[in-house]
Amino acid sequence: MSTQQAPLALEAEGICKKFGTLVANDEVSLKVGKGQIHALLGENGAGKSTLVNILFGLYKADQGEVRISGEKVEMNSPHDAINNKIGMVHQHFQLVPVLSVTENIVLGDEPTSKGGALDFEKAAVEVSELGKRYGLEVDPRAIVEDLPIGYQQRVEILRSLYRQADVLILDEPTAVLTPQETDHLLDVLRGLAAEGVSIIFITHKLREVLAIADQVTVMRQGKVVGSIDPKETDEEGLAEMMVGRSVVLRVAKSEATPGDTILSIKDLNVIDDRSQPALRNFSLDVQKGEIFGIAGVEGNGQRELVEAITGLRSVVSGSILMNGKEMSDSTAREISEEGISHIPENREKHGLVGPHSVADNLVLNRYFHSPFASRGIRQTTAINDEASHLVEKFDVRTASIHNPARTLSGGNKQKVIAARELSHDSELLLAAQPTRGIDVGSIEFIHQQLVNQRDSGVAVLLVSAELDEILSLSDRIGVIYQGQLVAIAPTEEFTRTQIGRLMTSGND
């Protein structure tokens, strides 16, 4: 359904929002038709999240107005948005893990019986019927923390539908879903649109935009740079609108020439934070000059694997050999000194020290080495020289190397980590979710750096929830399911569907 054919469900006109001197939204306008799926695209820092947070009442615009069905409304809080039948599904789910599905869905809008008592049984029936109606079936009495990620997302969507949302905002809704779950969600969104629900769809996955969107609006540097019918463009065209230049979406790489085995893991057993088995007799070999991709639904042992290799998690039993040397009892520093680089899954927690300067973060794993230290004394000039060199080489966008790392955008934080981990001699690179939450321009850059590492003879272990990323970069793929590798093969021997089945059931 095009914008011209549909009456408008939501309009934002002339939206401006500043945070100090930063202009996050600059005269932004957006029009969403009734029953329309409207994709909102842009790089990190383009202003997308600020705009939808204003639409949902989490931020208040400095100027401009929001209209629902042509009527101006005030959005001073999420309560205002919900009253105006706007729902939002956040990228990081806003659920209470220990409560049931029904309790999460009705929280804040609890049903009562005639006597005024809470009536959760009635609500459970309503939730069940709502799930069946929209193809979002989930056990209304299940505890949320026991549900797979895909079902937790269903709960988030059902919560908005329970409140009869006419406009549904989804922020990166497929970021943690399997291919099959993604296909199902896109079908659900089509069904919702067919019933008149308007959907604002924020994503970095351009293939999904072309598959589902009726209209696309692109933001760059706080402004809307264009709105287009997806039938009139392609992935490359959308990427160029987002970044302002041509972007290479498919990494060009030569055939790998693997060498000796660098990392050898044998019968590794590791427990998770709840003392449950995370890796069960896990074995893996990674060779010099190859990218080995680990595909799997999150929560199947990937995080614990990376943490065990890098010394961040204790090993129950088994061995981790680096060039034949046992490393399972080594400290994180000893492992780094042995030639293992690590781009961590959580850049805020394990990748950067936010209050420290960009310069300091660029030498975090070498600050005690010459030339950055001499007889235990910090050498500021050498650190600044190295930081200036890496900022230029890795195109880190920062006003100064002395600014705190926390002030950088997500993509630039990732570039700082990549610059640090790829700028010293290493034989093994662990890249865990290396492009999560970053824009197409930064993704292109990080992908090329991983291929460059491979071509220089480094062994690369890539762990990613993005199946397209695994298929594009990997020379070999291993599928992890319930803490074990259930299949290993050269990339060309796998199909997307086959990997999806292995990820969800452990069987082809």
Long-range contacts (C-beta under 8 A, 24 or more apart in sequence): 1-33, 1-35, 1-36, 1-193, 1-214, 2-33, 2-36, 2-214, 2-215, 2-229, 3-31, 3-32, 3-33, 3-36, 3-214, 3-215, 5-33, 6-33, 6-34, 6-35, 6-36, 7-33, 7-34, 7-69, 8-32, 8-33, 8-34, 8-67, 8-69, 8-70, 9-33, 9-34, 9-35, 9-36, 9-68, 9-69, 9-166, 9-167, 9-198, 10-55, 10-66, 10-67, 10-68, 10-86, 10-167, 10-198, 10-200, 11-66, 11-67, 11-70, 12-51, 12-54, 12-55, 12-64, 12-65, 12-66, 12-67, 13-64, 13-65, 13-66, 13-67, 14-63, 14-64, 14-65, 15-51, 15-54, 15-61, 15-63, 15-64, 15-66, 16-61, 16-62, 16-63, 16-64, 17-47, 17-50, 17-54, 17-59, 17-61, 17-62, 18-62, 23-222, 24-50, 24-222, 25-50, 25-51, 25-54, 25-61, 25-64, 25-222, 26-221, 26-222, 26-223, 27-64, 27-223, 28-64, 28-219, 28-222, 28-223, 28-224, 29-224, 30-200, 30-217, 30-224, 32-167, 32-198, 32-200, 33-198, 33-214, 33-215, 34-166, 34-196, 34-198, 35-193, 35-194, 35-195, 35-196, 35-197, 35-198, 36-193, 36-198, 36-199, 36-214, 36-215, 37-189, 37-190, 37-193, 37-199, 37-201, 37-212, 37-213, 37-214, 37-215, 38-198, 38-199, 38-200, 38-201, 38-213, 38-214, 38-215, 38-216, 38-217, 39-201, 39-202, 39-203, 39-209, 39-212, 39-213, 39-215, 39-216, 39-217, 39-230, 40-200, 40-201, 40-202, 40-216, 40-217, 40-219, 41-202, 41-203, 41-204, 41-206, 41-209, 41-216, 41-217, 41-218, 41-219, 41-238, 41-241, 41-242, 42-218, 42-219, 42-220, 42-242, 42-439, 43-220, 43-242, 43-243, 43-411, 43-439, 43-440, 43-441, 43-442, 44-409, 44-410, 44-411, 44-437, 44-438, 44-439, 44-442, 45-221, 45-409, 45-410, 45-411, 46-219, 46-220, 46-221, 46-222, 46-242, 46-439, 47-219, 47-221, 47-222, 47-223, 48-202, 48-219, 49-171, 49-202, 51-219, 52-88, 52-169, 52-171, 52-200, 52-202, 55-81, 55-86, 55-167, 55-169, 55-200, 56-81, 56-86, 56-88, 56-169, 57-81, 68-167, 82-163, 82-165, 85-163, 85-164, 85-165, 85-166, 85-167, 86-165, 86-166, 86-167, 86-168, 86-169, 87-159, 87-160, 87-161, 87-163, 87-165, 87-167, 87-168, 87-169, 88-160, 88-168, 88-169, 88-170, 88-171, 89-153, 89-156, 89-157, 89-160, 89-168, 89-169, 89-170, 89-171, 89-173, 90-156, 90-171, 91-171, 91-172, 91-173, 91-175, 91-437, 93-152, 93-153, 93-155, 93-156, 94-156, 95-144, 95-152, 95-155, 95-156, 96-144, 97-143, 97-144, 97-145, 98-143, 98-144, 98-145, 99-143, 99-144, 100-140, 100-141, 100-142, 100-143, 100-144, 101-127, 101-138, 101-139, 101-140, 101-141, 101-142, 101-143, 101-144, 101-147, 101-155, 101-158, 102-127, 102-140, 102-141, 104-144, 104-155, 104-159, 105-140, 105-155, 105-158, 105-159, 105-162, 106-162, 107-159, 109-162, 109-163, 126-162, 127-158, 127-162, 130-158, 130-161, 130-162, 131-158, 134-158, 134-161, 134-188, 134-191, 134-192, 135-184, 135-187, 135-188, 135-191, 136-161, 136-188, 148-297, 148-299, 149-176, 149-177, 149-297, 149-298, 149-299, 150-177, 150-178, 150-181, 150-184, 150-185, 153-177, 153-185, 157-188, 161-192, 165-197, 166-196, 166-197, 166-198, 167-197, 167-198, 167-199, 167-200, 168-192, 168-197, 168-198, 168-199, 168-200, 169-199, 169-200, 169-202, 170-199, 170-200, 170-201, 170-202, 171-202, 172-202, 172-203, 172-204, 172-437, 173-201, 173-203, 174-203, 174-205, 174-208, 175-436, 175-437, 175-465, 176-298, 176-465, 178-297, 178-467, 178-500, 178-503, 178-504, 179-467, 179-496, 179-497, 179-499, 179-500, 180-500, 180-501, 180-504, 182-208, 186-211, 186-212, 204-437, 204-438, 204-439, 204-440, 204-443, 205-468, 206-235, 206-238, 206-239, 206-249, 206-440, 207-235, 207-468, 209-238, 210-234, 210-235, 210-238, 218-242, 220-244, 239-440, 239-441, 242-439, 242-440, 242-441, 243-439, 243-440, 243-441, 245-441, 247-440, 247-441, 247-444, 248-444, 248-448, 249-440, 249-444, 250-472, 251-444, 251-447, 251-448, 251-451, 251-472, 251-473, 253-451, 253-454, 253-455, 253-473, 254-455, 256-289, 256-290, 256-291, 256-454, 256-475, 257-289, 258-287, 258-288, 258-289, 258-290, 258-475, 259-287, 259-288, 259-289, 259-457, 260-287, 260-288, 261-285, 261-286, 261-287, 261-288, 262-286, 262-287, 262-288, 262-322, 262-323, 262-427, 262-428, 262-459, 263-309, 263-320, 263-321, 263-322, 263-428, 263-459, 263-461, 264-319, 264-320, 264-321, 264-324, 265-309, 265-318, 265-319, 265-320, 265-321, 266-318, 266-319, 266-321, 267-317, 267-318, 267-319, 268-305, 268-308, 268-315, 268-317, 268-318, 268-319, 268-320, 268-328, 269-315, 269-316, 269-317, 269-318, 270-301, 270-304, 270-305, 270-307, 270-308, 270-313, 270-314, 270-315, 270-316, 271-304, 271-316, 272-304, 277-483, 278-303, 278-304, 278-305, 278-483, 279-304, 279-305, 279-308, 279-483, 279-484, 280-482, 280-483, 280-484, 281-318, 281-484, 282-318, 282-483, 282-484, 282-485, 283-485, 284-478, 284-485, 286-428, 286-459, 286-460, 286-461, 287-459, 288-427, 288-457, 288-458, 288-459, 289-454, 289-455, 289-457, 289-458, 289-459, 290-454, 290-459, 290-460, 290-475, 290-476, 291-450, 291-451, 291-454, 291-460, 291-462, 291-473, 291-474, 291-475, 291-476, 292-459, 292-460, 292-461, 292-462, 292-474, 292-475, 292-476, 292-477, 292-478, 293-462, 293-463, 293-464, 293-469, 293-470, 293-471, 293-473, 293-474, 293-476, 293-477, 293-478, 293-491, 294-461, 294-462, 294-463, 294-464, 294-470, 294-477, 294-478, 294-479, 294-480, 295-464, 295-467, 295-470, 295-477, 295-478, 295-479, 295-480, 295-499, 295-502, 295-503, 296-465, 296-479, 296-480, 296-481, 296-503, 297-465, 297-481, 297-503, 297-504, 298-465, 300-480, 300-481, 300-482, 300-483, 300-503, 301-480, 301-482, 301-483, 301-484, 302-432, 302-463, 302-480, 303-345, 303-432, 304-483, 305-463, 305-480, 306-342, 306-344, 306-345, 306-430, 306-432, 306-463, 309-335, 309-340, 309-430, 309-461, 310-335, 310-336, 310-340, 310-342, 310-344, 310-430, 311-335, 312-350, 322-427, 322-428, 323-427, 336-365, 339-425, 339-426, 339-427, 339-428, 340-426, 340-427, 340-428, 340-429, 340-430, 341-421, 341-422, 341-424, 341-426, 341-428, 341-429, 341-430, 342-421, 342-429, 342-430, 342-432, 343-414, 343-417, 343-418, 343-421, 343-429, 343-430, 343-431, 343-432, 343-434, 344-417, 344-432, 345-432, 345-433, 345-436, 345-463, 347-410, 347-413, 347-414, 347-417, 348-413, 351-413, 351-417, 352-405, 352-406, 352-413, 352-416, 352-417, 353-405, 354-404, 354-405, 354-406, 355-404, 355-405, 355-406, 356-404, 356-405, 357-401, 357-402, 357-403, 357-404, 357-405, 358-387, 358-391, 358-396, 358-398, 358-400, 358-401, 358-402, 358-403, 358-404, 358-405, 358-408, 358-416, 359-383, 359-384, 359-386, 359-387, 359-401, 359-402, 361-405, 361-416, 361-417, 361-420, 362-386, 362-387, 362-390, 362-391, 362-401, 362-416, 362-419, 362-420, 362-423, 363-387, 363-420, 364-420, 365-420, 365-421, 365-424, 366-424, 390-419, 390-420, 390-423, 391-419, 393-419, 393-423, 394-418, 394-419, 394-445, 394-449, 395-445, 410-437, 410-438, 411-438, 411-439, 411-441, 411-442, 412-442, 414-438, 414-442, 414-446, 415-442, 415-445, 415-446, 418-446, 418-449, 422-449, 422-453, 426-458, 427-458, 427-459, 428-458, 428-459, 428-460, 428-461, 429-453, 429-458, 429-459, 429-460, 429-461, 430-461, 430-463, 431-460, 431-461, 431-462, 431-463, 431-464, 432-463, 432-464, 433-463, 433-464, 433-465, 433-466, 434-462, 434-464, 435-464, 435-466, 435-469, 436-465, 436-466, 447-472, 447-473, 467-496, 467-499, 467-500, 470-499, 471-496, 471-499, 479-503, 481-505, 481-506, 482-506
